[in-house]
Amino acid sequence: MSVNLSFYGAVREIGGGKTVLRYDGTTVLLDFGMDFLAGSDHFNDRLKPAPCLEVRDYLHFGNLPPLEGLYPPTQRRFLEQEFGTALEPGDVSGILLSHGHIDHVGFLPLVDISVPLYCSAQTLEVLRYFDETGQFNLHMDQRPVTVLEPGRSVRIGNCEVVPVLTDHDILGAMGFIVRCGDRSVVYTGDYRLHGRHPERVRAFFDLVRQEKQHATTLLLTEGTRLGSGSVDQPTESEVQDGVMRAVAAAPGLVLTDYYVLDTERLKGFLRVAEKTGRTMVLQPQHMLMARRFAPFDAELERLLMNVQVYLARRGSGRYLAPDYRLFEQECLVTALRAADIAEDPAQYMLQLDFVDLSELIEINPAAHTAFIHSGGEPLGPYDPHYAVLMRWVRDFGMDFYHIATPGHANELDIREMIQRADPDVLVPMHSRAPEALDGFVANTVSLRRGVTYEL
């Protein structure tokens, strides 16, 4: 019996993966991500679909699968009655989530709460974090979730799924081997070889090669850095060393800017703070996420014991409870404020998100305050907000350091892993330059959005 695959994202673009796998009456999705920059081909920060029209609008441009079983009954009836939209009938057996980055889970709010989700325990904590902070309304307390254990297979309809731990710049990242009779579809999710656990990635691709003993293998590999010409990158250890040098040279306050879900990067900052005798100060959302990950990482749990929380002014500007969300209100009494940082700036390493840069007006840092940009927003010079960040750095006379490393494998490493797996069929995705792998495997598929491919 054949396997059918349809792709509604991550096709000649980075992120937004929503791959529909159909086999013997079973329909499984591989991730349900928000398209990079939220489908910026047709929408942006000013032009957005109305909440009631998101499914209609994204369906129209091929950003969502037209599957009846994915969406809430009220939404389906609305689409049919108002616009005559006909969706493909049938249930969805489940959605496999490789990890908690927005470009892999960001469209889950559109999915009916009855659709089963499958993910690692760490990814589940990320989804709960999104709920608690209000970034997304996922209603995780109402959704059926199966927590996957690495290496322990589960059955979803007529498919057998083997979850495999990999390495990415977020805890709990997984790839999947989906066994469909005598065919195995392998989805890598996102991976890299220069992180803390390259052995996990190599072991994953070794498993793919072993699948060939009993199945035809199709490899869906991410290719974020294909065609970029960039093959060099520091390891996480080298990033930490760079941070250490910057902090040691800083005469006063150190500001950090890392992505809230990257607790590996946070641990690097915490280790440096410990070694230099400084106190790491996190904003409430960063502390919340770190505490959610701490039960999975004993070192992180230990390092967090010496961390303090920083509260930025909101709403009234008077630090009043109604100005803050519940998780922030818990910090109202004990959190440090701008005046505390200003009193003894050399004591602290302060995580300050881009949206809270105005706190610097009250902190009034001295010249040569160190600003360490390490994966937080804005991501880089291509982001319009980056120029704004650099004006703040310039006007306060800060010393700017970009010390980071990508969360994705370079092209040479991707090629090495493909050779290691030796798949029968190769499908590059999650890439702007999938043609970089044309001919690398004899049977290499060039994807088109919305087209169904048969294995």
PERAHU-V818890 format. One record per residue. N is the residue number from 1. RES is the residue in one letter. SS is DSSP state (H for helix, E for strand, - for the rest). OMEGA is omega as a letter, one per 40 degrees, with the letter a starting at -180 (NA if undefined). Layout:
# PERAHU-V818890
n=(N & N)
res=(RES & RES)
ss=(SS & SS)
omega=(OMEGA & OMEGA)
This chain:
# PERAHU-V818890
n=(1 & 2 & 3 & 4 & 5 & 6 & 7 & 8 & 9 & 10 & 11 & 12 & 13 & 14 & 15 & 16 & 17 & 18 & 19 & 20 & 21 & 22 & 23 & 24 & 25 & 26 & 27 & 28 & 29 & 30 & 31 & 32 & 33 & 34 & 35 & 36 & 37 & 38 & 39 & 40 & 41 & 42 & 43 & 44 & 45 & 46 & 47 & 48 & 49 & 50 & 51 & 52 & 53 & 54 & 55 & 56 & 57 & 58 & 59 & 60 & 61 & 62 & 63 & 64 & 65 & 66 & 67 & 68 & 69 & 70 & 71 & 72 & 73 & 74 & 75 & 76 & 77 & 78 & 79 & 80 & 81 & 82 & 83 & 84 & 85 & 86 & 87 & 88 & 89 & 90 & 91 & 92 & 93 & 94 & 95 & 96 & 97 & 98 & 99 & 100 & 101 & 102 & 103 & 104 & 105 & 106 & 107 & 108 & 109 & 110 & 111 & 112 & 113 & 114 & 115 & 116 & 117 & 118 & 119 & 120 & 121 & 122 & 123 & 124 & 125 & 126 & 127 & 128 & 129 & 130 & 131 & 132 & 133 & 134 & 135 & 136 & 137 & 138 & 139 & 140 & 141 & 142 & 143 & 144 & 145 & 146 & 147 & 148 & 149 & 150 & 151 & 152 & 153 & 154 & 155 & 156 & 157 & 158 & 159 & 160 & 161 & 162 & 163 & 164 & 165 & 166 & 167 & 168 & 169 & 170 & 171 & 172 & 173 & 174 & 175 & 176 & 177 & 178 & 179 & 180 & 181 & 182 & 183 & 184 & 185 & 186 & 187 & 188 & 189 & 190 & 191 & 192 & 193 & 194 & 195 & 196 & 197 & 198 & 199 & 200 & 201 & 202 & 203 & 204 & 205 & 206 & 207 & 208 & 209 & 210 & 211 & 212 & 213 & 214 & 215 & 216 & 217 & 218 & 219 & 220 & 221 & 222 & 223 & 224 & 225 & 226 & 227 & 228 & 229 & 230 & 231 & 232 & 233 & 234 & 235 & 236 & 237 & 238 & 239 & 240 & 241 & 242 & 243 & 244 & 245 & 246 & 247 & 248 & 249 & 250 & 251 & 252 & 253 & 254 & 255 & 256 & 257 & 258 & 259 & 260 & 261 & 262 & 263 & 264 & 265 & 266 & 267 & 268 & 269 & 270 & 271 & 272 & 273 & 274 & 275 & 276 & 277 & 278 & 279 & 280 & 281 & 282 & 283 & 284 & 285 & 286 & 287 & 288 & 289 & 290 & 291 & 292 & 293 & 294 & 295 & 296 & 297 & 298 & 299 & 300 & 301 & 302 & 303 & 304 & 305 & 306 & 307 & 308 & 309 & 310 & 311 & 312 & 313 & 314 & 315 & 316 & 317 & 318 & 319 & 320 & 321 & 322 & 323 & 324 & 325 & 326 & 327 & 328 & 329 & 330 & 331 & 332 & 333 & 334 & 335 & 336 & 337 & 338 & 339 & 340 & 341 & 342 & 343 & 344 & 345 & 346 & 347 & 348 & 349 & 350 & 351 & 352 & 353 & 354 & 355 & 356 & 357 & 358 & 359 & 360 & 361 & 362 & 363 & 364 & 365 & 366 & 367 & 368 & 369 & 370 & 371 & 372 & 373 & 374 & 375 & 376 & 377 & 378 & 379 & 380 & 381 & 382 & 383 & 384 & 385 & 386 & 387 & 388 & 389 & 390 & 391 & 392 & 393 & 394 & 395 & 396 & 397 & 398 & 399 & 400 & 401 & 402 & 403 & 404 & 405 & 406 & 407 & 408 & 409 & 410 & 411 & 412 & 413 & 414 & 415 & 416 & 417 & 418 & 419 & 420 & 421 & 422 & 423 & 424 & 425 & 426 & 427 & 428 & 429 & 430 & 431 & 432 & 433 & 434 & 435 & 436 & 437 & 438 & 439 & 440 & 441 & 442 & 443 & 444 & 445 & 446 & 447 & 448 & 449 & 450 & 451 & 452 & 453 & 454 & 455)
res=(M & S & V & N & L & S & F & Y & G & A & V & R & E & I & G & G & G & K & T & V & L & R & Y & D & G & T & T & V & L & L & D & F & G & M & D & F & L & A & G & S & D & H & F & N & D & R & L & K & P & A & P & C & L & E & V & R & D & Y & L & H & F & G & N & L & P & P & L & E & G & L & Y & P & P & T & Q & R & R & F & L & E & Q & E & F & G & T & A & L & E & P & G & D & V & S & G & I & L & L & S & H & G & H & I & D & H & V & G & F & L & P & L & V & D & I & S & V & P & L & Y & C & S & A & Q & T & L & E & V & L & R & Y & F & D & E & T & G & Q & F & N & L & H & M & D & Q & R & P & V & T & V & L & E & P & G & R & S & V & R & I & G & N & C & E & V & V & P & V & L & T & D & H & D & I & L & G & A & M & G & F & I & V & R & C & G & D & R & S & V & V & Y & T & G & D & Y & R & L & H & G & R & H & P & E & R & V & R & A & F & F & D & L & V & R & Q & E & K & Q & H & A & T & T & L & L & L & T & E & G & T & R & L & G & S & G & S & V & D & Q & P & T & E & S & E & V & Q & D & G & V & M & R & A & V & A & A & A & P & G & L & V & L & T & D & Y & Y & V & L & D & T & E & R & L & K & G & F & L & R & V & A & E & K & T & G & R & T & M & V & L & Q & P & Q & H & M & L & M & A & R & R & F & A & P & F & D & A & E & L & E & R & L & L & M & N & V & Q & V & Y & L & A & R & R & G & S & G & R & Y & L & A & P & D & Y & R & L & F & E & Q & E & C & L & V & T & A & L & R & A & A & D & I & A & E & D & P & A & Q & Y & M & L & Q & L & D & F & V & D & L & S & E & L & I & E & I & N & P & A & A & H & T & A & F & I & H & S & G & G & E & P & L & G & P & Y & D & P & H & Y & A & V & L & M & R & W & V & R & D & F & G & M & D & F & Y & H & I & A & T & P & G & H & A & N & E & L & D & I & R & E & M & I & Q & R & A & D & P & D & V & L & V & P & M & H & S & R & A & P & E & A & L & D & G & F & V & A & N & T & V & S & L & R & R & G & V & T & Y & E & L)
ss=(- & - & - & E & E & E & E & - & - & - & - & - & - & - & - & - & - & - & E & E & E & E & E & - & - & E & E & E & E & E & - & - & - & - & - & - & - & - & - & - & - & - & - & - & - & - & - & - & - & - & H & H & H & H & H & H & H & H & H & H & - & - & - & - & - & - & E & H & H & H & - & - & H & H & H & H & H & H & H & H & H & H & H & - & - & - & - & E & - & - & - & - & - & E & E & E & - & - & - & - & - & H & H & H & H & - & - & H & H & H & - & - & - & - & - & - & E & E & E & - & H & H & H & H & H & H & H & H & H & H & H & H & H & - & - & - & - & - & - & H & H & H & - & - & E & E & E & - & - & - & - & - & - & E & E & E & - & - & E & E & E & E & E & E & E & - & - & - & - & - & - & - & - & E & E & E & E & E & E & E & - & - & E & E & E & E & E & - & - & - & - & - & - & - & - & - & - & H & H & H & H & H & H & H & H & H & H & H & H & H & H & - & - & - & - & E & E & E & E & E & E & E & - & - & - & - & - & - & - & - & - & - & - & - & - & H & H & H & H & H & H & H & H & H & H & H & H & H & H & - & - & - & - & E & E & E & E & E & - & - & - & - & H & H & H & H & H & H & H & H & H & H & H & H & H & H & - & - & E & E & E & E & E & H & H & H & H & H & H & H & H & H & H & H & - & - & - & H & H & H & H & H & H & H & H & H & - & E & E & E & - & - & - & - & - & - & - & - & - & - & H & H & H & - & - & H & H & H & H & - & - & - & - & - & - & E & - & H & H & H & H & H & H & - & H & H & H & E & E & E & E & - & - & H & H & H & - & - & H & H & H & H & H & - & - & - & - & - & - & E & E & E & E & E & E & - & - & - & - & - & - & - & - & H & H & H & H & H & H & H & H & H & H & H & H & - & - & - & E & E & E & E & - & - & - & - & - & - & - & - & H & H & H & H & H & H & H & H & H & H & H & - & - & - & E & E & E & E & E & - & - & - & - & H & H & H & H & - & - & - & - & - & - & E & E & - & - & - & - & - & - & E & E & E & -)
omega=(a & i & i & a & i & a & a & i & a & i & a & i & i & i & i & a & i & a & a & i & i & i & i & i & i & i & a & i & i & a & i & a & i & i & a & a & i & i & a & i & a & a & i & a & a & i & a & i & i & a & a & a & a & a & i & a & i & i & a & a & i & i & i & i & a & a & a & a & a & a & a & i & a & i & i & a & i & a & a & a & a & a & a & a & i & i & i & a & i & i & i & a & i & i & i & a & a & i & a & i & a & a & i & a & a & i & i & i & i & a & i & a & i & a & a & i & i & a & i & i & i & i & i & i & i & i & i & i & i & i & a & a & a & i & i & i & a & a & a & i & a & a & i & a & i & i & a & i & a & i & a & a & i & i & i & a & a & i & i & a & i & i & a & i & i & a & i & a & i & i & i & a & a & i & a & i & a & a & a & a & a & i & i & i & a & i & a & a & i & a & i & i & a & i & a & a & i & a & i & a & i & i & i & a & i & i & i & i & i & i & a & i & a & a & i & a & i & a & i & a & i & i & a & a & i & i & a & a & a & i & a & i & i & i & i & i & i & i & i & i & i & i & a & a & a & a & a & a & a & i & a & a & i & i & i & i & i & a & a & a & a & a & i & i & i & i & i & i & a & i & i & i & a & a & a & i & i & i & i & a & a & i & a & a & i & i & i & a & i & i & i & i & a & i & i & a & a & i & i & i & i & a & a & a & a & a & i & a & i & a & i & i & i & i & a & a & a & a & i & a & a & i & a & i & a & a & i & a & i & a & a & a & a & a & i & i & a & a & i & i & a & a & a & a & a & i & a & i & a & i & a & a & a & a & a & a & a & i & a & i & i & i & i & a & i & i & a & i & a & i & a & i & a & i & i & i & e & a & a & a & i & i & a & a & a & i & i & i & a & i & i & i & a & a & i & i & a & i & a & i & i & a & a & i & a & i & a & i & i & a & a & i & i & i & i & a & i & i & i & a & a & a & i & i & i & i & i & i & i & a & i & a & a & a & i & i & i & i & a & i & a & i & i & a & i & a & i & a & i & i & i & a & a & i & NA)
